[in-house]
Amino acid sequence: MAGGREQQVRGAVQAAIAAVNQQLPAAKHLQSTDDTSLAGLDSLGLVTLIVALDGKLREAFAAAPSLTTDESFFSRSQRPAKVADLVARVTAFVEAAGG
């Protein structure tokens, strides 16, 4: 089931990236490929990503934990560097919460 969960998380991440892209000029749009860097997001982009991803996870998993209540999840020192890192980290987060 972990593979299915990872696919659900990947879909949520892609939807969250699409939400961020709605607020960015076309030249700055993020791709949702595994090697896309998240380092270029400004504060508003990062907040938009977190909030959108949190909402999408709640849609996908009835008992999804809230990313917004875990202060360390997106701290500067632990922030996922690429989309693949984000997918892996969120999948582990959801699995640990029993989602």
N, C-alpha and C positions, 0 to 999 in steps of 0.2 A: 504494500500500500504506500510505502514511502515514495516510490516513483510517481504515483498518482498525486500524492500530496505536493511533491516538488513541482509537478506540472501546474497544479492549481496556484502555487505560490508564484511560479514564473508568469502565469497569466495575470495575476494581481500586480506583479512588478511592471509588466508591460502596460497595463491599464494606468498605473500610477505615473509611469514615464509619459504616457500620452497626455495625462492631465498637466504635467509640468510643461510639456511642449506647447500646450495651448497658451501659456503665458510667456513663451520665449519667441523672439524673432526667428523666422525660418532658418536663418544662417546658424543659429545656436541650438537647434533641436538636438536632443539626445537620441541616439539609436538605442534599441533595446537588445542589442547583441551582447553576448557574454563578455566580450572584451571592451565594451564601452566604459570609459572612465567616468566616475561620478565626481571627480575632484573639481571640475569646473563649475559646479552648482554654487550659486551665491546663497545667502541665508534664506531668502524667500523661496528659491527653488528647492532647497533642502526641506524647508517646512512644508511646502506643497507636496513634495514627494512622500514625506512621512504621513501626513494627514490622508492623502489619497490612498496610499498603501494600507494604512490602518483601516480605512473604510472598505476597501476591496477585500481585505482579509476577513473582515466581519461578514461580508456577503458570502465568501467561499467556505468559511468555517464557522459553524454556529457558536463554538466556544473559543473563538480566536482571542488570544491575549491582545491587549492594547500596546502597540509600540510606543505610544505617547506617555505611558506610565513608567517605562523603563528608561531612566535618564542616561544610562550607559550605552544604550543601543546605537545612538548616533553621535556619541561624544567624539570630539575631534580625534582622539587617540585610537578609537575603536571603529570609526566610520568605515563602512565597506568602500573599497577603492574602485571596484568595477561591478557591473551588473551581475556577473557570475558570483562574486562575493556576497552581494546583497541577497540573491536567490538562496544561496547556501545558508547564510546566516538566518534569514527569515524562516526557512524550512526547519532548521534546528530549533528556532524559537517556538514555532508552532508545535512541533513534535514534543518539545519539553513541557509545553502547557497542555498537552493532551488533545490538541485541536486536530 
